[in-house]
Amino acid sequence: MRTVLLVAAVFASVSIVAPAAQSRATRPRAPFTEQDLENGMRFVRTSLEVRQQIGNFSAPAEPFRIMGNLYFVGVANGESYLLTSPQGHILLGASFETTGPIVEKNIQALGFTLTDIKAILLNHYHGDQSGAVAYLKDKSGAQVMAGFGDVPYIERPGTVIAPSVAVAEAARGANTASPSLSLFGPFPSPQFQGIHNYQPVKVDRALFDGDTVTVGPLKVTVFLSPGHTATPASWFFSVRDGGRDYRTLEWCCWELPDDYSRNPYISEAAVRHTFATLRTLLPIDIYLETGSYGWSGILNQRSGTFQERMAKLKNNPSLWVNRDVFRGLTAAREASFDENLAKWRSSATPPTQ
């Protein structure tokens, strides 16, 4: 069943916020517990710390097998994953505009061929995720698929900034060509250099909430959650390893702005729909975010730098499996949403007639 998500209509800037670690006024909603919330806040803090250590998000990274038929083939910030089968592969994410050859080389280094990729699934239109899609589609001949609301952005040429950024900058009399109010913070930034750049490409299939993508025995279920963009897509699938099936999710993206009245992609109904969907996915064994700083394998380590965590993860794939990670993150993000929404409502000025 296809569900069209509600989208707010007022444009302005977006910011990423972590759950308030100091306030316990907001309690977790069922089925989550106080322990889930505590775990989630710890995972969020760890993720933010690790993120700052990555440096250049588009730097080359060594590919490796995550588990079973799932492989990491992206860059320092994650971005690209390969789900394989004898009948063809699915590439999740295309990475930055300049890193298409890196993704290609990583896929080949693992013994796979680009022409065996039958589908390229894009979380969202930003250049860190869709930047090299034109290059990889040309090399592989694969079909490109993305959430229906992001399709116009992927198919239009040049550099694109979010409408919220453009309107906010215009209101300030600023140059909208430099998105200083973007959700990634002030530009330029070494981590996000070229993040909005990509070549336009024809999207072969627009995806809707609850759709499935199949390639041979591979089956990926699509979930849309407005916030980061109009319809960022997340992928749910099963990975089999050692005689066991692991419930796997690549999620995009945790987007909780400070002021929900000023985001073109968020409404309370849409966010409630997202959290209701997340409950149906529990439990999740292997959790991937678009960015490597949010992987369950990274967060499932009590200490270490980003480089140290990555080294341990490559040598010990069992670190990927921790059902507390996704459960905790969901509990913490929902509590954060409830808290921020209550604060906004208490401070909002009623509209005049």
Backbone hydrogen bonds in HBPLUS format (Angstrom, degrees):
<---DONOR---> <-ACCEPTOR-->    atom                        ^
c    i                          cat <-CA-CA->   ^        H-A-AA   ^      H-
h    n   atom  resd res      DA  || num        DHA   H-A  angle D-A-AA Bond
n    s   type  num  typ     dist DA aas  dist angle  dist       angle   num
A0032-PHE N   A0029-ARG O   2.86 MM   3  5.66 139.7  2.02 135.7 134.2     1
A0037-LEU N   A0033-THR O   3.06 MM   4  6.43 155.5  2.12 148.2 154.5     2
A0038-GLU N   A0034-GLU O   2.90 MM   4  6.20 159.0  1.94 149.9 155.5     3
A0039-ASN N   A0035-GLN O   2.86 MM   4  6.07 165.3  1.89 152.0 156.1     4
A0040-GLY N   A0036-ASP O   2.83 MM   4  6.01 160.5  1.87 148.0 154.1     5
A0041-MET N   A0037-LEU O   2.97 MM   4  6.20 160.4  2.01 153.3 156.9     6
A0042-ARG N   A0038-GLU O   3.11 MM   4  6.34 154.5  2.18 146.4 153.5     7
A0043-PHE N   A0039-ASN O   2.89 MM   4  6.21 156.2  1.95 153.1 160.1     8
A0044-VAL N   A0040-GLY O   2.92 MM   4  6.16 156.4  1.97 150.3 156.6     9
A0045-ARG N   A0041-MET O   3.05 MM   4  6.24 163.4  2.08 145.6 149.7    10
A0046-THR N   A0042-ARG O   2.99 MM   4  6.21 160.6  2.03 149.5 155.0    11
A0047-SER N   A0043-PHE O   2.88 MM   4  6.05 159.7  1.92 148.6 154.5    12
A0048-LEU N   A0044-VAL O   2.99 MM   4  6.25 159.9  2.03 153.4 157.8    13
A0049-GLU N   A0045-ARG O   3.04 MM   4  6.26 154.2  2.11 146.1 153.2    14
A0050-VAL N   A0046-THR O   2.91 MM   4  6.13 166.8  1.92 157.7 160.8    15
A0051-ARG N   A0047-SER O   2.92 MM   4  6.03 156.2  1.98 146.5 153.6    16
A0053-GLN N   A0050-VAL O   2.91 MM   3  5.24 147.5  2.02 109.3 119.6    17
A0054-ILE N   A0051-ARG O   3.34 MM   3  5.65 165.0  2.37 109.5 113.8    18
A0059-ALA N   A0056-ASN O   3.20 MM   3  5.48 166.7  2.21 116.2 117.4    19
A0077-ASN N   A0057-PHE O   3.06 MM  20  4.72 141.1  2.22 149.0 137.1    20
A0076-ALA N   A0059-ALA O   2.90 MM  17  5.34 151.1  1.99 153.1 158.4    21
A0064-PHE N   A0072-PHE O   3.17 MM   8  5.46 149.1  2.27 138.1 146.9    22
A0072-PHE N   A0064-PHE O   2.86 MM   8  5.46 166.4  1.87 174.0 173.6    23
A0066-ILE N   A0070-LEU O   2.87 MM   4  5.60 145.6  1.98 136.8 147.4    24
A0067-MET N   A0070-LEU O   3.33 MM   3  5.53 156.4  2.39 139.0 145.1    25
A0070-LEU N   A0067-MET O   3.00 MM   3  5.53 157.7  2.05 135.3 142.5    26
A0084-THR N   A0069-ASN O   2.98 MM  15  5.36 166.6  2.00 155.1 159.5    27
A0071-TYR N   A0082-LEU O   2.88 MM  11  5.05 155.6  1.94 144.6 152.5    28
A0082-LEU N   A0071-TYR O   2.84 MM  11  5.05 159.6  1.88 140.7 147.7    29
A0073-VAL N   A0080-SER O   3.13 MM   7  5.54 165.7  2.15 134.5 137.2    30
A0075-VAL N   A0078-GLY O   3.06 MM   3  5.22 144.0  2.19 145.7 145.6    31
A0078-GLY N   A0075-VAL O   2.84 MM   3  5.22 158.0  1.88 125.0 125.2    32
A0292-SER N   A0077-ASN O   3.09 MM 215  5.20 140.0  2.26  94.6 104.9    33
A0080-SER N   A0078-GLY O   2.97 MM   2  5.89 138.8  2.14  95.3  91.4    34
A0079-GLU N   A0290-THR O   2.85 MM 211  5.10 166.9  1.86 172.6 171.3    35
A0081-TYR N   A0092-LEU O   2.95 MM  11  5.00 146.0  2.07 129.3 140.2    36
A0092-LEU N   A0081-TYR O   2.72 MM  11  5.00 175.1  1.72 161.5 162.6    37
A0083-LEU N   A0090-ILE O   2.89 MM   7  5.14 174.5  1.89 159.2 160.8    38
A0090-ILE N   A0083-LEU O   2.83 MM   7  5.14 160.5  1.87 153.0 159.7    39
A0088-GLY N   A0085-SER O   3.15 MM   3  5.31 167.0  2.17 110.3 114.0    40
A0089-HIS N   A0116-ASP O   2.85 MM  27  5.96 156.5  1.90 143.0 146.0    41
A0118-LYS N   A0089-HIS O   2.89 MM  29  5.80 162.0  1.92 151.4 152.6    42
A0091-LEU N   A0119-ALA O   2.90 MM  28  6.27 165.3  1.92 166.1 167.0    43
A0121-LEU N   A0091-LEU O   2.84 MM  30  6.23 158.8  1.88 164.2 171.1    44
A0093-GLY N   A0121-LEU O   2.81 MM  28  5.88 144.0  1.93 153.5 165.5    45
A0094-ALA N   A0129-GLN O   2.86 MM  35  5.40 154.5  1.92 160.8 157.8    46
A0132-ALA N   A0095-SER O   3.08 MM  37  5.80 145.1  2.20 135.8 136.3    47
A0099-THR N   A0096-PHE O   3.08 MM   3  5.21 154.8  2.14 106.3 114.2    48
A0102-ILE N   A0099-THR O   3.02 MM   3  5.04 122.8  2.36  97.4 112.6    49
A0103-VAL N   A0099-THR O   3.04 MM   4  6.40 161.1  2.08 160.5 164.0    50
A0104-GLU N   A0100-GLY O   2.92 MM   4  6.16 162.3  1.95 154.5 160.2    51
A0105-LYS N   A0101-PRO O   2.88 MM   4  5.98 160.4  1.92 142.2 147.5    52
A0106-ASN N   A0102-ILE O   2.90 MM   4  6.12 156.3  1.96 148.6 155.4    53
A0107-ILE N   A0103-VAL O   2.99 MM   4  6.21 158.2  2.04 151.1 156.1    54
A0108-GLN N   A0104-GLU O   3.06 MM   4  6.32 162.7  2.09 150.9 155.6    55
A0109-ALA N   A0105-LYS O   2.83 MM   4  5.99 147.9  1.93 145.6 155.3    56
A0110-LEU N   A0106-ASN O   3.28 MM   4  6.49 134.4  2.50 138.9 148.2    57
A0110-LEU N   A0107-ILE O   3.28 MM   3  5.43 138.7  2.47  98.1 108.7    58
A0112-PHE N   A0107-ILE O   3.17 MM   5  5.59 157.6  2.22 152.0 147.3    59
A0111-GLY N   A0108-GLN O   2.93 MM   3  5.09 159.2  1.98 107.6 113.7    60
A0116-ASP N   A0113-THR O   3.03 MM   3  5.56 158.7  2.08 114.5 121.4    61
A0117-ILE N   A0114-LEU O   2.96 MM   3  5.50 165.4  1.98 118.3 122.8    62
A0143-GLN N   A0118-LYS O   3.10 MM  25  6.16 169.6  2.11 129.9 126.6    63
A0120-ILE N   A0143-GLN O   2.74 MM  23  6.06 158.3  1.79 163.8 165.3    64
A0145-MET N   A0120-ILE O   2.92 MM  25  6.17 158.9  1.97 164.6 162.9    65
A0122-LEU N   A0145-MET O   2.93 MM  23  6.25 162.2  1.97 162.8 168.4    66
A0233-ALA N   A0123-ASN O   2.76 MM 110  4.65 158.3  1.81 132.9 139.5    67
A0129-GLN N   A0126-HIS O   2.99 MM   3  5.69 150.7  2.08 119.9 128.0    68
A0130-SER N   A0126-HIS O   2.86 MM   4  5.91 162.9  1.89 155.7 161.0    69
A0127-GLY N   A0195-ILE O   2.42 MM  68  4.51 107.9  1.91 147.0 165.7    70
A0131-GLY N   A0127-GLY O   2.96 MM   4  4.11 128.8  2.23 109.8 114.1    71
A0133-VAL N   A0130-SER O   3.20 MM   3  5.32 167.9  2.21 113.6 116.0    72
A0136-LEU N   A0132-ALA O   2.96 MM   4  6.19 168.0  1.97 161.3 164.5    73
A0137-LYS N   A0133-VAL O   2.80 MM   4  5.82 151.6  1.88 147.3 154.9    74
A0138-ASP N   A0134-ALA O   3.05 MM   4  6.13 160.1  2.09 143.0 148.5    75
A0139-LYS N   A0135-TYR O   3.05 MM   4  6.28 153.3  2.12 145.1 152.6    76
A0140-SER N   A0136-LEU O   2.96 MM   4  5.93 148.0  2.06 139.0 147.0    77
A0141-GLY N   A0137-LYS O   2.70 MM   4  5.22 156.4  1.76 143.7 150.5    78
A0204-ASP N   A0144-VAL O   2.82 MM  60  5.25 130.0  2.07 132.9 148.0    79
A0205-ARG N   A0144-VAL O   3.20 MM  61  6.60 143.7  2.34 154.8 157.8    80
A0146-ALA N   A0205-ARG O   3.32 MM  59  6.88 150.1  2.42 159.9 168.4    81
A0207-LEU N   A0146-ALA O   2.76 MM  61  5.56 163.9  1.79 142.3 144.0    82
A0150-ASP N   A0147-GLY O   3.01 MM   3  5.57 148.6  2.11 118.7 127.6    83
A0148-PHE N   A0207-LEU O   3.03 MM  59  5.37 149.0  2.13 156.7 147.0    84
A0153-TYR N   A0150-ASP O   3.14 MM   3  5.50 125.7  2.45 107.0 120.2    85
A0154-ILE N   A0150-ASP O   3.17 MM   4  6.46 156.4  2.22 154.9 162.0    86
A0155-GLU N   A0151-VAL O   3.05 MM   4  6.20 149.0  2.15 155.6 164.1    87
A0156-ARG N   A0153-TYR O   3.41 MM   3  5.35 152.8  2.49  96.2 103.7    88
A0201-VAL N   A0154-ILE O   3.25 MM  47  6.33 155.2  2.31 136.6 144.0    89
A0165-VAL N   A0162-ALA O   2.99 MM   3  5.31 124.0  2.31 106.4 119.8    90
A0166-ALA N   A0162-ALA O   3.07 MM   4  6.41 161.6  2.10 154.3 159.6    91
A0167-VAL N   A0163-PRO O   2.95 MM   4  6.05 168.7  1.96 155.1 156.8    92
A0168-ALA N   A0164-SER O   3.10 MM   4  6.13 161.4  2.14 140.1 145.9    93
A0169-GLU N   A0165-VAL O   2.88 MM   4  5.98 164.1  1.90 154.0 158.6    94
A0170-ALA N   A0166-ALA O   2.92 MM   4  6.02 155.8  1.98 143.1 150.5    95
A0171-ALA N   A0167-VAL O   2.95 MM   4  6.12 153.1  2.02 146.5 153.4    96
A0172-ARG N   A0168-ALA O   3.24 MM   4  6.47 136.2  2.45 136.5 147.3    97
A0172-ARG N   A0169-GLU O   3.08 MM   3  5.11 129.4  2.35  95.5 109.2    98
A0174-ALA N   A0169-GLU O   2.79 MM   5  4.96 160.5  1.83 154.6 148.4    99
A0173-GLY N   A0170-ALA O   2.99 MM   3  4.90 155.6  2.05 100.5 108.1   100
A0178-SER N   A0175-ASN O   3.18 MM   3  6.04 170.9  2.19 122.7 125.5   101
A0180-SER N   A0178-SER O   2.71 MM   2  5.78 128.2  1.98 119.4 103.0   102
A0182-SER N   A0179-PRO O   3.14 MM   3  5.37 157.6  2.19 116.1 115.6   103
A0185-GLY N   A0182-SER O   3.04 MM   3  5.66 169.0  2.05 125.1 125.8   104
A0192-PHE N   A0189-SER O   3.03 MM   3  5.38 124.9  2.34 107.2 120.6   105
A0195-ILE N   A0192-PHE O   2.98 MM   3  5.19 145.8  2.10 144.4 135.7   106
A0197-ASN N   A0194-GLY O   3.13 MM   3  5.28 163.7  2.16 110.2 115.1   107
A0211-ASP N   A0208-PHE O   2.97 MM   3  5.58 161.8  2.00 143.7 143.3   108
A0210-GLY N   A0222-VAL O   2.83 MM  12  5.26 155.0  1.89 146.1 151.0   109
A0222-VAL N   A0211-ASP O   2.78 MM  11  5.22 167.4  1.80 159.2 158.7   110
A0213-VAL N   A0220-VAL O   2.77 MM   7  5.11 156.2  1.83 148.9 157.3   111
A0220-VAL N   A0213-VAL O   2.84 MM   7  5.11 163.6  1.86 151.4 157.1   112
A0215-VAL N   A0218-LEU O   3.08 MM   3  5.07 150.3  2.17 128.4 136.9   113
A0218-LEU N   A0215-VAL O   2.88 MM   3  5.07 150.8  1.96 139.2 133.9   114
A0221-THR N   A0236-PHE O   2.88 MM  15  5.11 171.2  1.89 153.2 154.0   115
A0236-PHE N   A0221-THR O   2.99 MM  15  5.11 162.5  2.02 147.4 152.6   116
A0223-PHE N   A0234-SER O   3.05 MM  11  5.14 151.6  2.13 143.9 147.6   117
A0234-SER N   A0223-PHE O   2.76 MM  11  5.14 151.7  1.84 148.9 158.7   118
A0225-SER N   A0232-PRO O   3.10 MM   7  5.78 153.0  2.18 155.5 163.9   119
A0227-GLY N   A0229-THR O   3.06 MM   2  5.30 174.0  2.07 160.5 160.8   120
A0235-TRP N   A0250-GLU O   2.90 MM  15  5.17 152.7  1.98 148.6 154.6   121
A0250-GLU N   A0235-TRP O   2.87 MM  15  5.17 162.5  1.90 151.0 156.8   122
A0237-PHE N   A0248-THR O   2.99 MM  11  5.38 163.3  2.02 148.9 154.0   123
A0248-THR N   A0237-PHE O   2.88 MM  11  5.38 159.6  1.92 172.9 177.6   124
A0239-VAL N   A0246-TYR O   2.96 MM   7  5.06 160.3  2.00 139.9 146.3   125
A0246-TYR N   A0239-VAL O   2.64 MM   7  5.06 161.8  1.67 147.2 153.9   126
A0241-ASP N   A0244-ARG O   2.83 MM   3  5.41 159.3  1.87 158.5 161.4   127
A0244-ARG N   A0241-ASP O   3.07 MM   3  5.41 155.9  2.13 110.7 118.3   128
A0285-ASP N   A0247-ARG O   2.81 MM  38  5.16 136.9  2.00 133.6 147.6   129
A0286-ILE N   A0247-ARG O   3.09 MM  39  6.36 162.4  2.12 146.8 152.1   130
A0249-LEU N   A0286-ILE O   3.07 MM  37  6.53 156.2  2.13 165.0 172.6   131
A0288-LEU N   A0249-LEU O   2.77 MM  39  5.97 170.0  1.78 167.9 165.6   132
A0251-TRP N   A0288-LEU O   2.74 MM  37  6.23 154.4  1.80 160.3 162.4   133
A0262-ARG N   A0259-ASP O   3.23 MM   3  5.86 168.7  2.25 117.3 120.6   134
A0271-VAL N   A0267-SER O   3.07 MM   4  6.37 164.3  2.10 156.3 159.8   135
A0272-ARG N   A0268-GLU O   2.87 MM   4  6.04 163.9  1.90 155.9 160.7   136
A0273-HIS N   A0269-ALA O   2.95 MM   4  6.08 151.0  2.04 140.8 149.0   137
A0274-THR N   A0270-ALA O   2.99 MM   4  6.30 150.4  2.07 143.2 151.3   138
A0275-PHE N   A0271-VAL O   3.00 MM   4  6.37 164.2  2.03 157.4 159.3   139
A0276-ALA N   A0272-ARG O   2.93 MM   4  6.11 152.2  2.01 146.3 154.5   140
A0277-THR N   A0273-HIS O   2.93 MM   4  6.16 152.3  2.01 146.6 154.1   141
A0278-LEU N   A0274-THR O   2.93 MM   4  6.25 157.8  1.98 152.9 158.9   142
A0279-ARG N   A0275-PHE O   3.19 MM   4  6.40 148.4  2.30 141.2 147.9   143
A0280-THR N   A0277-THR O   2.93 MM   3  5.28 126.5  2.22 104.8 118.8   144
A0281-LEU N   A0278-LEU O   3.11 MM   3  5.19 142.8  2.25  99.1 110.0   145
A0282-LEU N   A0279-ARG O   3.38 MM   3  5.52 149.8  2.48 100.8 108.6   146
A0322-ASN N   A0285-ASP O   3.21 MM  37  5.68 152.6  2.29 156.8 153.7   147
A0296-SER N   A0287-TYR O   2.80 MM   9  4.99 160.3  1.84 154.7 151.4   148
A0294-GLY N   A0291-GLY O   3.14 MM   3  5.93 169.0  2.16 122.3 125.5   149
A0295-TRP N   A0292-SER O   3.28 MM   3  5.40 174.7  2.28 111.5 112.8   150
A0298-ILE N   A0295-TRP O   3.13 MM   3  5.20 136.0  2.33  98.4 110.0   151
A0299-LEU N   A0295-TRP O   2.98 MM   4  6.27 168.6  2.00 157.1 159.7   152
A0300-ASN N   A0296-SER O   2.83 MM   4  5.65 135.1  2.04 141.0 151.3   153
A0309-ARG N   A0305-THR O   2.88 MM   4  6.08 160.8  1.92 154.5 159.7   154
A0310-MET N   A0306-PHE O   2.96 MM   4  6.16 158.0  2.01 149.3 155.3   155
A0311-ALA N   A0307-GLN O   3.07 MM   4  6.27 158.9  2.11 145.6 150.8   156
A0312-LYS N   A0308-GLU O   3.12 MM   4  6.34 162.6  2.15 149.3 153.2   157
A0313-LEU N   A0309-ARG O   2.95 MM   4  6.10 154.0  2.02 146.4 154.2   158
A0314-LYS N   A0310-MET O   3.03 MM   4  6.27 154.9  2.09 151.9 157.0   159
A0315-ASN N   A0311-ALA O   3.30 MM   4  6.51 147.0  2.42 140.9 149.1   160
A0316-ASN N   A0312-LYS O   2.88 MM   4  5.94 125.8  2.18 143.0 157.7   161
A0319-LEU N   A0316-ASN O   3.06 MM   3  6.02 171.7  2.07 130.1 132.6   162
A0320-TRP N   A0317-PRO O   3.01 MM   3  5.78 166.3  2.02 122.5 126.6   163
A0321-VAL N   A0318-SER O   3.12 MM   3  5.69 148.3  2.22 113.5 120.6   164
A0325-VAL N   A0322-ASN O   3.23 MM   3  5.96 157.2  2.28 118.1 122.9   165
A0328-GLY N   A0324-ASP O   2.77 MM   4  5.62 157.5  1.82 139.9 146.9   166
A0329-LEU N   A0325-VAL O   2.93 MM   4  6.11 167.7  1.94 156.7 160.2   167
A0330-THR N   A0326-PHE O   2.97 MM   4  6.05 161.0  2.01 148.3 153.3   168
A0331-ALA N   A0327-ARG O   3.05 MM   4  6.27 162.5  2.08 148.3 153.1   169
A0332-ALA N   A0328-GLY O   2.92 MM   4  6.11 165.1  1.95 155.0 158.9   170
A0333-ARG N   A0329-LEU O   2.88 MM   4  6.00 162.0  1.92 150.1 155.2   171
A0334-GLU N   A0330-THR O   3.02 MM   4  6.09 158.1  2.07 148.0 153.7   172
A0335-ALA N   A0331-ALA O   3.07 MM   4  6.23 160.3  2.11 145.8 151.4   173
A0336-SER N   A0332-ALA O   2.93 MM   4  6.09 151.4  2.01 143.8 152.1   174
A0337-PHE N   A0333-ARG O   2.91 MM   4  6.12 154.0  1.97 143.5 150.3   175
A0338-ASP N   A0334-GLU O   2.92 MM   4  6.20 166.7  1.94 154.8 157.4   176
A0339-GLU N   A0335-ALA O   2.97 MM   4  6.11 160.1  2.01 146.0 151.6   177
A0340-ASN N   A0336-SER O   2.91 MM   4  6.07 169.0  1.92 153.5 156.5   178
A0341-LEU N   A0337-PHE O   2.86 MM   4  5.93 159.7  1.90 153.1 159.3   179
A0342-ALA N   A0338-ASP O   3.02 MM   4  6.14 157.3  2.07 143.6 149.5   180
A0343-LYS N   A0339-GLU O   3.04 MM   4  6.30 156.3  2.10 146.9 153.4   181
A0344-TRP N   A0340-ASN O   2.90 MM   4  6.12 158.6  1.95 148.0 153.9   182
A0345-ARG N   A0341-LEU O   2.94 MM   4  6.14 162.9  1.97 150.1 154.6   183
A0346-SER N   A0342-ALA O   3.05 MM   4  6.19 151.9  2.13 144.1 151.4   184
A0347-SER N   A0343-LYS O   3.16 MM   4  6.30 132.1  2.40 139.3 150.7   185
A0347-SER N   A0344-TRP O   3.17 MM   3  5.24 136.2  2.37  97.3 109.3   186
A0348-ALA N   A0344-TRP O   2.80 MM   4  5.70 124.2  2.11 148.6 162.8   187
